[in-house]
Amino acid sequence: MTQHRRMTPTASRLPLAFKLAYTAFVAVLVPTYWHHYGPGNFLYFCDLALLITGVAIWLESAVLVSACAVGILVPQVLWMLEFLLTGLGWPITGMTAYMYEPSIPWFTRFLSFFHFWQPPVLVWLLWRLGYDRRGLAVWWPIGWAAMTASYLWLPPPPAPPDQPGLPVNVNFVFGLDGQGSQTWMPPHLYFCLLLVALPALLWWPSHWLLSRLPALKRPHP
């Protein structure tokens, strides 16, 4: 007697409403950013992660979400702190100065508040999908490629007065100050050190921590 198994489709682990809302936001942000900042703006780690996450949520890919988390969770938290400190008149790097620049349309700056909700969204996605240890290996070449393109083809700081939103010093490849390039070592040496420092000080520690959080070790319904 032959037994037949009833095949049922795998239930989605992410709500359809969330996928549609996220996609709609990205569909508005991309042309707006392209118009006001230019295509170079999408070399920023945060923007790359925003786009990659948009693909990941439809594929429900734990490895892509994990890669984005490794790459931008810590930098995004630093962005949030810098934004708040700049508002109080205590800027550190100047990387959020554009958020207070009145010559940039308010709606474009409003869209940049995704920096605030991107970290908790990524953590939620990791909780739903689980952390994939391959995330570090996926993000590493993406990060290095973005840094290399930023160093070779995008301008150093500062942004020209007539284009305050122009992407300069993207991913800090010319220095840690958004108002000017670093001068305490040759530019090529600084860039090479940055290629080593980011994986060693940010990406690998993020991977180490995320891979050891019990709540992220398995997918949740």
Secondary structure, DSSP 8 states (H G I E B T S, - for coil): ------------SS-HHHHHHHHHHHHHHHHHHHHHT-GGGGGSHHHHHHHHHHHHHHHT-HHHHHHHHHHHHHHHHHHHHHHHHHHTT--SS-TTGGGG-TTS-HHHHHHTTHHHHHHHHHHHHHHHH---TTHHHHHHHHHHHHHHHHHHHS--SS--TT-TTS--SGGGTT-S-TTS---SS-HHHHHHHHHHHHIIIIIHHHHHHHTT-GGGSS---
